[in-house]
């Protein structure tokens, strides 16, 4: 990653699951990694750049979920195929849940 493309938020591997609705629908799908800014998803059929998506992320450790809007901001069509989805307009309550989950992941080391 170049100096111009440093991430704004640190990403963490996660055991959270999500439901994703874009031009494809993914149910109970594993998230590769997560940050306060977005998620990375491994999928056999990555979406096109700019695709709008509606995502429900379920956090089994906390028995909580967040519903967020996102936009596909990067795509890898090579194996392993994956894509990055940036969160758009997170609510304050969604940010609180995400921060709580991320803090717990940080503490696990």
TORKOL-4160 file (C-alpha; in steps of 0.2 Angstrom, whole numbers, padded with zeros to 4 digits, m for minus):
109
<pt num="1" X="0000" Y="0000" Z="0000"/>
<pt num="2" X="0007" Y="0017" Z="m0005"/>
<pt num="3" X="0009" Y="0032" Z="0006"/>
<pt num="4" X="m0006" Y="0040" Z="m0003"/>
<pt num="5" X="m0017" Y="0025" Z="0001"/>
<pt num="6" X="m0015" Y="0023" Z="0020"/>
<pt num="7" X="m0031" Y="0017" Z="0028"/>
<pt num="8" X="m0040" Y="0029" Z="0039"/>
<pt num="9" X="m0045" Y="0015" Z="0051"/>
<pt num="10" X="m0036" Y="0000" Z="0057"/>
<pt num="11" X="m0045" Y="m0016" Z="0051"/>
<pt num="12" X="m0048" Y="m0032" Z="0062"/>
<pt num="13" X="m0051" Y="m0050" Z="0058"/>
<pt num="14" X="m0069" Y="m0054" Z="0064"/>
<pt num="15" X="m0081" Y="m0068" Z="0067"/>
<pt num="16" X="m0096" Y="m0057" Z="0064"/>
<pt num="17" X="m0108" Y="m0062" Z="0050"/>
<pt num="18" X="m0118" Y="m0051" Z="0038"/>
<pt num="19" X="m0132" Y="m0050" Z="0026"/>
<pt num="20" X="m0128" Y="m0040" Z="0011"/>
<pt num="21" X="m0139" Y="m0033" Z="m0003"/>
<pt num="22" X="m0132" Y="m0025" Z="m0018"/>
<pt num="23" X="m0134" Y="m0032" Z="m0035"/>
<pt num="24" X="m0130" Y="m0048" Z="m0027"/>
<pt num="25" X="m0138" Y="m0055" Z="m0011"/>
<pt num="26" X="m0127" Y="m0063" Z="0002"/>
<pt num="27" X="m0135" Y="m0070" Z="0018"/>
<pt num="28" X="m0125" Y="m0076" Z="0034"/>
<pt num="29" X="m0109" Y="m0071" Z="0025"/>
<pt num="30" X="m0092" Y="m0070" Z="0034"/>
<pt num="31" X="m0084" Y="m0054" Z="0034"/>
<pt num="32" X="m0065" Y="m0055" Z="0031"/>
<pt num="33" X="m0061" Y="m0039" Z="0041"/>
<pt num="34" X="m0069" Y="m0024" Z="0048"/>
<pt num="35" X="m0065" Y="m0006" Z="0053"/>
<pt num="36" X="m0075" Y="0009" Z="0058"/>
<pt num="37" X="m0074" Y="0014" Z="0040"/>
<pt num="38" X="m0080" Y="m0002" Z="0031"/>
<pt num="39" X="m0078" Y="m0020" Z="0028"/>
<pt num="40" X="m0069" Y="m0033" Z="0017"/>
<pt num="41" X="m0079" Y="m0047" Z="0010"/>
<pt num="42" X="m0073" Y="m0062" Z="0001"/>
<pt num="43" X="m0085" Y="m0067" Z="m0013"/>
<pt num="44" X="m0085" Y="m0077" Z="m0029"/>
<pt num="45" X="m0094" Y="m0063" Z="m0038"/>
<pt num="46" X="m0087" Y="m0046" Z="m0033"/>
<pt num="47" X="m0098" Y="m0031" Z="m0036"/>
<pt num="48" X="m0094" Y="m0017" Z="m0048"/>
<pt num="49" X="m0085" Y="m0001" Z="m0041"/>
<pt num="50" X="m0098" Y="0011" Z="m0034"/>
<pt num="51" X="m0112" Y="m0002" Z="m0031"/>
<pt num="52" X="m0123" Y="0004" Z="m0017"/>
<pt num="53" X="m0126" Y="m0009" Z="m0004"/>
<pt num="54" X="m0137" Y="m0012" Z="0012"/>
<pt num="55" X="m0128" Y="m0022" Z="0025"/>
<pt num="56" X="m0134" Y="m0029" Z="0042"/>
<pt num="57" X="m0119" Y="m0034" Z="0052"/>
<pt num="58" X="m0122" Y="m0047" Z="0067"/>
<pt num="59" X="m0111" Y="m0047" Z="0082"/>
<pt num="60" X="m0114" Y="m0064" Z="0091"/>
<pt num="61" X="m0103" Y="m0059" Z="0105"/>
<pt num="62" X="m0114" Y="m0045" Z="0110"/>
<pt num="63" X="m0130" Y="m0050" Z="0103"/>
<pt num="64" X="m0131" Y="m0034" Z="0093"/>
<pt num="65" X="m0132" Y="m0029" Z="0075"/>
<pt num="66" X="m0130" Y="m0014" Z="0064"/>
<pt num="67" X="m0139" Y="m0009" Z="0048"/>
<pt num="68" X="m0128" Y="0001" Z="0037"/>
<pt num="69" X="m0127" Y="0008" Z="0019"/>
<pt num="70" X="m0111" Y="0006" Z="0010"/>
<pt num="71" X="m0102" Y="0008" Z="m0007"/>
<pt num="72" X="m0090" Y="m0004" Z="m0015"/>
<pt num="73" X="m0074" Y="0006" Z="m0016"/>
<pt num="74" X="m0061" Y="m0008" Z="m0022"/>
<pt num="75" X="m0063" Y="m0025" Z="m0030"/>
<pt num="76" X="m0051" Y="m0039" Z="m0033"/>
<pt num="77" X="m0056" Y="m0051" Z="m0047"/>
<pt num="78" X="m0041" Y="m0062" Z="m0044"/>
<pt num="79" X="m0041" Y="m0077" Z="m0032"/>
<pt num="80" X="m0045" Y="m0075" Z="m0018"/>
<pt num="81" X="m0059" Y="m0063" Z="m0025"/>
<pt num="82" X="m0064" Y="m0050" Z="m0013"/>
<pt num="83" X="m0071" Y="m0032" Z="m0012"/>
<pt num="84" X="m0070" Y="m0017" Z="0000"/>
<pt num="85" X="m0086" Y="m0009" Z="0006"/>
<pt num="86" X="m0085" Y="0009" Z="0013"/>
<pt num="87" X="m0099" Y="0013" Z="0026"/>
<pt num="88" X="m0109" Y="0028" Z="0021"/>
<pt num="89" X="m0118" Y="0039" Z="0034"/>
<pt num="90" X="m0116" Y="0029" Z="0050"/>
<pt num="91" X="m0127" Y="0033" Z="0064"/>
<pt num="92" X="m0120" Y="0037" Z="0081"/>
<pt num="93" X="m0128" Y="0022" Z="0088"/>
<pt num="94" X="m0120" Y="0011" Z="0074"/>
<pt num="95" X="m0103" Y="0019" Z="0078"/>
<pt num="96" X="m0105" Y="0015" Z="0097"/>
<pt num="97" X="m0108" Y="m0004" Z="0093"/>
<pt num="98" X="m0094" Y="m0005" Z="0080"/>
<pt num="99" X="m0082" Y="0004" Z="0092"/>
<pt num="100" X="m0087" Y="m0008" Z="0106"/>
<pt num="101" X="m0084" Y="m0023" Z="0095"/>
<pt num="102" X="m0067" Y="m0016" Z="0088"/>
<pt num="103" X="m0061" Y="m0013" Z="0106"/>
<pt num="104" X="m0066" Y="m0030" Z="0111"/>
<pt num="105" X="m0056" Y="m0037" Z="0096"/>
<pt num="106" X="m0041" Y="m0026" Z="0101"/>
<pt num="107" X="m0041" Y="m0032" Z="0119"/>
<pt num="108" X="m0040" Y="m0051" Z="0112"/>
<pt num="109" X="m0023" Y="m0046" Z="0105"/>
